[in-house]
């Protein structure tokens, strides 16, 4: 019996990680970032732009999906959530949009928009991007778009599963990378920068940048292994 329990337990955790598309692809993306630093000599600005654009893409896609979800948000007060939703059908080729979802999405979008603006402004104000981003960065961003579209398809579009979802379900996907960014800032950027500055290490060294990217990759892999629908990413 002890052997059976151990086998079942060992199957649960690694099996869950192997079966998670998000976990695998998060590892691939972070490996691409490390490859970009080593092979393509990306700058810190380009790495930051990729991270922040990824968050912006995720928020844009899942905020949009939230507009089409007809179910009510659990435990959210207000008359609009206690009655049948009023739909708008701007284009016949897409599902109807719900009025109550529009206000809900706009309120929730303020937080990530503010965070992205605050973090991105210092990078852009002191840097010159007139020459554009390298092709390798553009391809990475294209890969991010494709990956996130596949997530939208898998979780919300296949079999019209959005019909059984609420806006909060889509928001959980949008807020997961914001939580991920918070963990990176608190547990990677701040402590690693403290150690590097305290030891007088050259911040321009690409080897030093890997001290940021490797633990960031661990956080990304962990967040990628979680299911935003069941692992405490609920948004009310």
Number of C-alpha atoms within 10 A of each C-alpha: 6 7 8 9 10 11 11 11 12 11 12 11 11 11 11 13 18 12 11 16 15 22 20 15 17 23 18 14 19 19 15 16 24 21 13 18 20 14 10 14 12 19 14 15 16 19 18 14 18 18 17 19 17 20 22 17 17 25 23 13 18 24 26 18 23 25 24 25 25 22 18 20 18 11 8 11 9 8 8 14 16 11 9 11 17 13 16 12 11 10 9 7 7 9 18 17 22 19 15 17 28 16 12 18 20 11 10 17 17 10 12 18 13 11 13 16 11 11 12 16 10 10 15 12 9 9 9 10 11 6 6 9 12 11 10 13 20 13 11 17 19 12 14 22 17 12 18 17 15 14 18 19 15 12 17 22 14 10 10 12 13 24 14 12 20 20 28 25 26 29 26 22 24 27 24 23 22 20 14 17 21 14 15 20 14 11 14 20 17 12 13 18 16 12 11 14 12 9 9 9 12 12 13 10 9 16 12 15 19 15 15 17 20 16 16 21 20 15 20 23 21 16 19 22 22 18 16 19 15 10 12 11 19 16 16 14
